[in-house]
């Protein structure tokens, strides 16, 4: 996440927290970053305190610009961003995080990086199977696998937030301004 925040800050106009320090100790990553002003957009989307239409329009326009800026960033592989732009990273997408239910539980598996979308999709399906009891997919999973395969030919390696929702968007209601986008832990190409 720290690598992604630094990359986005250096290559876009998106307001993201400045990373002050990041390190790993005993397998746990710690990130110290600045606190951004504003309130979560979700406070206004999922409550009786609705935003006026003109404020919401301003915020939507800014978000449209920010997503476009992210998608303008191109990678050379499918996976998570590393500190060195030329270093390919394994995939840390939420779909690749699971805890297999076995007697000798594997604490963490790494997937990728992937050269093609088809390889990425196959890795996604393997991760899905590894997260299921005895590797068996249910009917809902099978439908998901079909939808995943529909994307096999899309080779665009664009930067994606991976978890962009109203809880990860900070706003200034009075100014109708996005003050920050947070939680880039699932981001990558």
Secondary structure as UniProt FT lines:
FT   HELIX           2..11
FT   STRAND          19..25
FT   TURN            26..27
FT   STRAND          28..33
FT   STRAND          39..40
FT   HELIX           42..45
FT   HELIX           53..71
FT   TURN            85..86
FT   HELIX           94..96
FT   TURN            103..104
FT   HELIX           117..130
FT   HELIX           133..135
FT   HELIX           139..149
FT   TURN            150..153
FT   HELIX           166..168
FT   STRAND          169..172
FT   TURN            173..176
FT   STRAND          177..181
FT   TURN            185..186
//
